[in-house]
């Protein structure tokens, strides 16, 4: 059965721009998941168990501040789900992620992520870049929220002082 799964993963990775040896590493350590449109992949506050590489289809991420982003495989680079949690930035999921079409994901268990640094550095680079972008976006949202809150507090203070 595992031989079939490895072959299915390699076939799913056919359009992904990664070195062949790293695709074989993913086939060895990962599992394949094919899901229908509307499938929730992560929930805010949930505990992650690794990283999901979206190799076909599309998903939307909705953070608790209401901001959204689309996740998909673009120009052969897989979309990444769960990287903020898996790489230790947060101990919980930071977005609800739901598929918006049929999708294929390669799931890399948390316990196997350390293998990537030596055996699949290009894969690790894709995951780390997604984390960098996502963390920058989270920090930007946090800063905007703080600015909005400060402006609202000032407006309230000013209104109270005019009474």
C-alpha positions as CSV (number, residue, x, y, z in Angstrom):
1,X,0.0,0.0,0.0
2,X,2.8,2.4,0.8
3,X,4.3,1.9,-2.7
4,X,1.1,3.1,-4.2
5,X,1.0,6.1,-1.9
6,X,4.6,7.1,-2.8
7,X,3.7,6.8,-6.5
8,X,0.5,9.0,-6.0
9,X,2.6,11.6,-4.2
10,X,5.2,11.7,-7.0
11,X,2.4,12.0,-9.6
12,X,0.8,14.8,-7.6
13,X,4.2,16.6,-7.5
14,X,4.7,16.4,-11.3
15,X,3.8,20.1,-11.8
16,X,5.7,21.3,-8.8
17,X,9.1,22.9,-9.3
18,X,11.3,21.0,-6.9
19,X,14.4,18.8,-7.5
20,X,13.5,15.2,-8.3
21,X,15.4,13.9,-5.2
22,X,13.4,16.2,-2.9
23,X,10.1,15.0,-4.4
24,X,11.3,11.5,-3.5
25,X,11.9,12.7,0.1
26,X,8.4,14.1,0.2
27,X,7.0,10.8,-1.1
28,X,8.9,9.0,1.7
29,X,8.0,11.2,4.6
30,X,4.6,12.6,3.5
31,X,1.1,11.5,2.9
32,X,-1.3,12.6,0.2
33,X,-4.7,14.0,0.9
34,X,-7.3,14.7,-1.8
35,X,-10.2,16.8,-0.6
36,X,-13.4,18.3,-2.0
37,X,-14.3,21.9,-2.2
38,X,-15.4,23.3,1.2
39,X,-13.2,21.0,3.3
40,X,-11.8,22.8,6.4
41,X,-8.1,22.2,6.6
42,X,-7.2,24.2,9.8
43,X,-9.2,26.1,12.4
44,X,-8.1,29.1,14.4
45,X,-6.7,28.0,17.7
46,X,-6.4,24.4,16.6
47,X,-3.2,22.4,17.1
48,X,-1.3,21.7,13.9
49,X,0.4,18.4,13.3
50,X,2.8,19.5,10.5
51,X,2.7,21.4,7.2
52,X,0.5,20.9,4.2
53,X,1.7,21.6,0.7
54,X,-1.2,22.5,-1.6
55,X,-0.1,21.1,-5.0
56,X,-3.4,21.5,-6.8
57,X,-6.6,23.4,-6.2
58,X,-7.2,26.4,-4.1
59,X,-8.0,27.3,-0.5
60,X,-8.8,30.5,1.3
61,X,-7.4,31.5,4.7
62,X,-9.4,33.7,7.0
63,X,-7.7,35.1,10.1
64,X,-9.6,36.2,13.2
65,X,-9.2,39.8,12.2
66,X,-11.2,39.0,9.0
67,X,-8.4,39.4,6.5
68,X,-8.3,36.7,3.8
69,X,-5.7,35.3,1.5
70,X,-5.8,32.7,-1.3
71,X,-3.5,29.8,-1.1
72,X,-2.6,27.8,-4.3
73,X,0.2,26.4,-6.3
74,X,1.6,29.3,-8.3
75,X,4.2,28.8,-11.0
76,X,5.1,25.4,-9.7
77,X,5.6,26.6,-6.1
78,X,3.1,24.8,-3.8
79,X,0.9,26.8,-1.4
80,X,1.8,26.2,2.2
81,X,-0.6,25.7,5.1
82,X,0.4,25.3,8.8
83,X,3.9,26.7,8.6
84,X,3.4,29.4,11.3
85,X,2.4,26.7,13.8
86,X,4.8,24.0,12.6
87,X,7.9,26.2,12.6
88,X,7.3,27.5,16.1
89,X,6.0,31.0,15.6
90,X,2.7,30.2,17.3
91,X,1.6,27.2,19.2
92,X,-1.8,27.3,17.5
93,X,-3.3,27.7,14.1
94,X,-3.7,31.4,13.1
95,X,-6.4,31.0,10.4
96,X,-9.4,29.0,9.3
97,X,-8.3,27.5,6.0
98,X,-10.9,26.0,3.7
99,X,-10.6,24.6,0.2
100,X,-12.5,26.5,-2.5
101,X,-12.1,23.8,-5.1
102,X,-11.0,20.1,-5.2
103,X,-7.5,20.1,-3.9
104,X,-4.5,17.8,-3.5
105,X,-2.2,18.3,-0.5
106,X,1.1,16.6,0.6
107,X,1.1,16.5,4.4
108,X,4.4,16.5,6.1
109,X,4.2,15.4,9.7
110,X,5.8,17.7,12.3
111,X,8.1,14.9,13.4
112,X,9.5,14.7,9.9
113,X,10.2,18.4,9.4
114,X,13.8,18.2,10.6
115,X,14.6,15.9,7.7
116,X,14.0,18.7,5.3
117,X,17.0,20.7,6.4
118,X,19.4,18.0,5.1
119,X,17.4,16.0,2.6
120,X,15.1,18.6,1.0
121,X,16.4,22.1,1.5
122,X,14.4,23.5,-1.4
123,X,11.2,22.3,0.2
124,X,12.3,23.8,3.5
125,X,13.0,27.1,1.7
126,X,9.5,27.2,0.3
127,X,8.0,26.6,3.8
128,X,10.3,29.2,5.4
129,X,9.5,31.8,2.8
130,X,5.7,31.2,3.3
131,X,6.3,31.6,7.1
132,X,8.2,34.8,6.6
133,X,5.5,36.3,4.4
134,X,2.7,35.1,6.8
135,X,4.5,36.4,9.9
136,X,5.1,39.8,8.2
137,X,1.4,39.9,7.3
138,X,0.4,39.0,10.9
139,X,2.7,41.7,12.3
140,X,1.2,44.3,9.9
141,X,-2.3,43.4,10.9
142,X,-1.4,43.6,14.5
143,X,0.1,47.1,13.9
144,X,-2.9,48.3,12.0
145,X,-5.2,47.0,14.8
146,X,-3.1,48.8,17.4
147,X,-3.3,52.1,15.3
148,X,-7.0,51.7,14.9
149,X,-7.6,51.1,18.6
150,X,-5.4,54.1,19.5
151,X,-7.4,56.3,17.1
152,X,-10.7,55.0,18.5
153,X,-9.5,55.6,22.1
154,X,-8.4,59.2,21.2
155,X,-11.7,59.9,19.5
156,X,-13.5,58.6,22.6
157,X,-11.3,60.7,24.9
158,X,-11.8,63.8,22.8
159,X,-15.6,63.3,22.9
160,X,-15.6,62.8,26.6
161,X,-13.6,66.0,27.1
162,X,-16.2,68.0,25.1
163,X,-19.1,66.9,27.3
